[in-house]
Amino acid sequence: MKQYRIDSSNIPQDSDDDCYLAPDDPVHELKIAASLGGLGAAERLANYRAQQATLAVGSNKGQTQREQSIKPGTKEWFQLWFGQ
């Protein structure tokens, strides 16, 4: 079996974005609070939290799955996560 050594020279660095942060990551709140030396940060942070709250309301599928004991891969699971 042939072995390969992989290091940073094998990975193209043609993008400024080298990672992905989830939209609900707390670092976004820190970035908002730190911007502009705190000027308007409270209002922007309140808007951000309100936006995140509206997103969380629609994403309770995991809780429904646990409450109804739906197992991943079953017909009911696919219907819950991918159904209309």
C-alpha positions in Angstrom: 0.0 0.0 0.0 1.3 3.4 -0.9 1.4 6.1 1.7 1.0 9.8 1.1 2.1 12.7 3.2 -0.5 15.5 3.3 0.5 19.0 4.6 -0.6 22.6 4.0 1.1 22.7 0.6 -1.5 20.2 -0.6 -4.4 22.4 0.3 -5.2 25.3 -1.9 -5.5 28.6 0.0 -7.3 30.7 -2.6 -10.2 31.7 -0.3 -10.4 34.0 2.7 -13.0 31.8 4.2 -11.2 28.8 5.6 -13.9 27.6 8.0 -17.6 27.6 8.5 -19.3 29.0 11.6 -22.9 28.1 12.3 -25.3 31.0 12.3 -26.2 30.3 16.0 -22.5 30.3 17.1 -22.0 32.7 20.0 -19.0 34.4 18.3 -21.5 36.3 16.2 -22.8 38.1 19.3 -19.2 38.9 20.3 -18.5 40.4 16.9 -21.6 42.6 17.1 -20.8 43.8 20.6 -17.2 44.6 19.6 -18.0 46.5 16.4 -17.8 50.3 16.4 -16.4 50.4 19.9 -19.8 49.5 21.3 -21.7 52.3 19.5 -25.1 50.9 18.7 -24.0 47.4 19.7 -26.9 46.9 22.1 -29.5 47.6 19.4 -27.7 45.4 16.9 -27.3 42.6 19.4 -31.1 42.8 20.3 -31.9 42.6 16.6 -29.5 39.6 16.1 -31.0 37.8 19.1 -34.6 38.4 17.8 -33.6 37.0 14.4 -32.1 33.9 16.0 -35.2 33.4 18.2 -37.4 33.4 15.1 -35.1 30.8 13.5 -35.2 28.6 16.6 -39.0 28.5 16.7 -39.2 26.7 13.3 -36.5 24.2 14.2 -38.1 22.0 16.8 -38.0 18.9 14.8 -35.4 17.3 17.1 -37.6 17.8 20.1 -40.6 16.3 18.1 -38.3 13.3 17.2 -37.4 12.7 20.8 -41.0 13.1 22.1 -42.4 10.6 19.6 -39.4 8.2 19.8 -38.8 8.4 16.1 -35.7 6.5 15.0 -33.4 7.9 12.3 -33.8 6.2 8.9 -37.4 5.2 9.4 -40.2 6.3 7.2 -41.5 8.6 10.0 -38.1 10.1 10.4 -37.8 11.0 6.7 -41.3 12.4 6.7 -40.5 14.6 9.8 -37.3 16.0 8.5 -37.9 16.1 4.7 -41.7 16.1 4.3 -43.8 19.2 3.7 
